[in-house]
Amino acid sequence: MTTATMRTRSDSADDLELYRIPDAMRLLRMSRTVIYEQLRTGRLRSVKQGRARLITANGIRDYIALLEKEAQEAA
């Protein structure tokens, strides 16, 4: 496990992956500015742990699904 990606085990045995902003930038191949804009508008969901802003794996999957839906609607 790297320091950039944190895994938390819950009693239900589901893994919750939390990504820091640089990890989300790499996963989504977007700039820091775009990531923060998507967070600000609510299109990309995140959580706070102390001072850290973390993006859940579900948040990233939901954002990708949103982009796919918008692409289909535009076609």
C-alpha positions in Angstrom: 0.0 0.0 0.0 1.4 3.4 -0.9 0.9 6.6 1.1 -0.9 8.1 -1.8 -3.7 5.5 -1.8 -5.3 4.6 1.5 -7.4 1.5 2.1 -9.8 1.1 4.9 -11.3 -2.2 5.9 -14.8 -2.2 7.1 -16.6 -5.0 9.0 -18.6 -5.9 5.9 -15.3 -6.9 4.2 -15.8 -4.2 1.5 -12.7 -2.2 0.6 -13.1 1.6 0.4 -10.4 3.2 -1.6 -9.6 6.8 -1.1 -7.5 8.7 -3.6 -5.6 12.0 -3.0 -6.0 14.7 -5.7 -2.7 13.7 -7.5 -4.0 10.1 -7.7 -7.3 11.3 -9.2 -5.4 13.5 -11.6 -3.5 10.4 -12.9 -6.6 8.1 -12.9 -8.8 10.6 -14.8 -5.9 12.1 -16.8 -7.1 15.6 -15.9 -5.3 18.7 -14.6 -5.4 19.8 -11.0 -7.5 22.8 -12.0 -10.1 20.6 -13.7 -10.3 18.2 -10.8 -10.9 21.0 -8.4 -13.5 22.6 -10.7 -15.4 19.2 -10.9 -15.2 19.0 -7.1 -16.5 22.5 -6.7 -19.5 21.9 -9.0 -20.3 18.6 -7.4 -19.8 16.5 -10.5 -16.9 14.7 -8.7 -17.6 13.7 -5.1 -15.1 13.7 -2.3 -14.7 13.4 1.4 -12.5 15.2 3.9 -10.3 13.4 6.4 -8.7 16.1 8.6 -7.3 18.6 6.1 -7.0 16.1 3.3 -9.5 16.1 0.4 -10.0 12.5 -0.7 -11.9 11.1 -3.7 -13.6 7.7 -3.3 -13.3 5.0 -5.9 -17.1 5.1 -6.2 -16.8 8.9 -6.8 -14.4 8.3 -9.7 -16.6 5.5 -11.1 -19.7 7.7 -10.9 -17.9 10.6 -12.5 -16.8 8.4 -15.5 -20.4 7.1 -15.8 -21.6 10.7 -15.9 -19.2 11.6 -18.6 -20.3 8.5 -20.6 -23.9 9.4 -20.2 -23.3 13.0 -21.3 -21.4 11.7 -24.4 -24.3 9.5 -25.3 -26.8 12.3 -25.0 -24.7 14.6 -27.1 -24.4 12.0 -29.9 
